[in-house]
């Protein structure tokens, strides 16, 4: 005879199958069955209690950005659901998978203007890639299983709304999740003819740059090898900070809104751009419109979105830059390349000149000098939004296995502390930094007090 289990417990087992170790949220009356399930399964999943649902959603997004795996959060019916939105939009804009479980009033009370009842599905329609309300207790684990698949497929937010009574209902304990069947998609290989065409454009360029985005994550060695062989300067977007070590001689930093001086100047001066795995929105302001432009992405819908494209390559960034490096000839250092390196060195010397400044009010350079000195080789930096983002981009030295994240596209203040909670929950033995300005800290501090219920 098949054993019985509460539907909420069956749902949490699905999360465990998918390797979800933490879930962030604030208890509420509409979510009591799930809270009971989290208590029952406290030895196999870690519940992190936050003081505001926005913090829980940002913590889940922050965890997902650091791990590359899905983060999980929840909110109760009505106000709790609304509070999730800010953090979910951060996940959507930065393309990370997050599962949001949302409470709802009991099925018998739905559509009766009941206490805290809302039609929640329309509210989450814009932020989500999957948005469903469970209709029966038996389908609850299936719906959550499907939600996680869709979140991974689209690198986005999946929302499951759960009427209060369903989680308490006893169902057969026989659901088998699809977690063991999941496979990462095979990313497209570069076309050799397009690789050759790209090299034809680059080798004739007088002032080329390599613009690295988040899609090139994991391609550090290949990018450096290409730059060493061709002597082409590198720029990175904010989301891509750390892919190439900040101390690498040809890494000019970033252009755009959170820029370095050498990054801005090589971007504006370039006559040819190899744009690798990004949808950076400020290209029209920092890259000459008449520059030759090669765009490499796994998503063809992004081609030409920001800049006129001379060569569009549908390919994985890492595979492409490796193939391009093999195709490329060894090039001598050009005057353009040497000027870029000198510009960076000058910029570094200027910034360093303030590191021991003891004046009042205190400058940021001495603070970041100490952070860099104290940071461990695998430190995680969760950086807030505002001037602190600019300072983090300029002064944090993300080398070795260090990780930098921020609220890149959505740019919501109050990101750093919740994101740091998410990173620390997943990596309790790693050093995690929450770096905020006064605005971001004030935004989140009263929401971010967290009580972690750990395995016992």
Secondary structure, 3 states (H helix, E strand, C coil): CCCEEEHHHHHHHHHHHCCCCEEEECCCHHHHHHHHHHHHCCCCCEEEECCCHHHHHHHHHHHHHHHCCCEEEEECCCHHHHHHHHHHHHHHHCCCCEEEEEEECCHHHCCCCCCCCCCHHHHHCCCEEEEEECCCCCCHHHHHHHHHHHHHHHCCEEEEEEECCHHHCEEECCCCCCHHHCCCCCCCCCCHHHHHHHHHHHHCCCCEEEEECHHHCCCHHHHHHHHHHHCCEEEECCCCCCCCCCCCCCECCCCHHHCCHHHHHHHHHCCEEEEECCCCCCHHHHCCCCCEEEEEECCHHHCCCCCCCCEEEECCHHHHHHHHHHHCCCCCCCHHHHHHHHHHHHHHHHHHCCCCCCCCCCCHHHHHHHHHHHCCCCCEEEECCCHHHHHHHHHCCCCCCCEEEECCCCCCCCHHHHHHHHHHHHCCCCCEEEECCHHHHHHHCCCCCCEEECCC
